[in-house]
Amino acid sequence: GVGLKTITVTLLEAWGADLCPVDTHVHRVIQRLQCVDATSSRDKTYHLLAAILPEGSGFALHHNLLTFGRTICKAKAPKCGECFLAKLCPSRGVV
């Protein structure tokens, strides 16, 4: 079936809905910042972001977190030394 991520990406990209889809990269960044616990699902992360998302910021937040997760906060070998959030990140050097 079609999951929440596919639905929200489609609504964001095709219709300009003000949403922040949560893929693996977005979810990883939010988990590493400990905004959700390590066992939280992507759906839970989506609902957290949806509850606090400032109006009109869905597209920018999604694409910035996605790019950040792909380039800096990588699954394997994150670049903590290059991260502007490193001083605030509870996962720095742990991953």
Legacy VTK file of the C-alpha trace (Angstrom):
# vtk DataFile Version 3.0
C-alpha trace
ASCII
DATASET POLYDATA
POINTS 95 float
0.000 0.000 0.000
0.832 3.646 0.025
2.355 4.910 3.250
2.394 8.263 4.983
5.741 9.263 3.447
4.556 8.656 -0.120
1.313 10.501 0.507
2.991 13.527 2.085
5.739 13.722 -0.563
3.084 13.623 -3.295
0.982 16.302 -1.604
4.051 18.500 -1.040
5.630 18.135 -4.473
2.547 17.913 -6.704
0.110 20.195 -4.911
2.311 22.409 -2.767
0.808 21.251 0.516
2.528 22.730 3.567
3.886 19.441 4.918
7.247 18.048 5.999
7.440 14.452 4.760
9.644 12.230 6.890
11.935 9.907 4.994
14.890 7.998 6.404
17.198 11.052 6.274
14.793 13.442 7.997
13.957 10.792 10.595
17.644 10.120 11.342
18.397 13.819 11.928
15.407 14.225 14.254
16.357 11.055 16.160
19.988 12.092 16.554
18.881 15.446 17.939
16.777 13.381 20.374
13.551 15.142 19.470
12.076 11.627 19.353
13.474 8.496 20.956
15.542 5.929 19.093
12.615 3.526 18.759
10.161 6.080 17.354
8.660 5.431 13.951
8.845 7.795 11.002
5.100 8.329 11.394
5.627 9.540 14.981
8.358 11.894 13.782
6.026 13.210 11.072
3.280 13.953 13.608
5.768 15.698 15.919
6.983 17.943 13.100
3.434 18.586 11.878
2.462 19.799 15.355
5.272 22.369 15.568
5.767 23.307 11.912
5.491 27.069 11.380
2.999 27.896 8.635
4.588 28.008 5.205
7.808 26.221 6.179
7.055 22.604 5.190
8.854 22.601 1.845
11.993 24.333 3.139
12.188 22.221 6.296
11.764 18.972 4.374
14.358 19.778 1.733
16.874 21.230 4.193
16.627 18.277 6.594
16.775 15.849 3.666
19.917 17.462 2.245
21.498 17.764 5.696
20.815 14.071 6.391
22.285 13.014 3.049
25.426 15.154 3.215
26.356 15.816 6.864
24.307 13.670 9.234
24.871 10.480 7.251
23.797 7.062 8.493
27.350 5.753 8.319
30.229 8.082 9.125
28.354 11.307 9.928
30.457 14.432 9.469
30.100 15.811 12.994
33.196 17.956 12.521
31.426 19.834 9.713
28.067 20.071 11.464
26.782 23.485 12.533
24.639 21.750 15.181
27.506 19.736 16.670
27.728 21.759 19.890
24.021 21.186 20.536
23.784 17.599 19.281
23.527 14.898 21.957
24.599 12.293 19.379
27.853 13.985 18.379
30.659 11.453 18.392
28.352 8.687 19.619
27.182 7.500 16.218
LINES 1 96
95 0 1 2 3 4 5 6 7 8 9 10 11 12 13 14 15 16 17 18 19 20 21 22 23 24 25 26 27 28 29 30 31 32 33 34 35 36 37 38 39 40 41 42 43 44 45 46 47 48 49 50 51 52 53 54 55 56 57 58 59 60 61 62 63 64 65 66 67 68 69 70 71 72 73 74 75 76 77 78 79 80 81 82 83 84 85 86 87 88 89 90 91 92 93 94
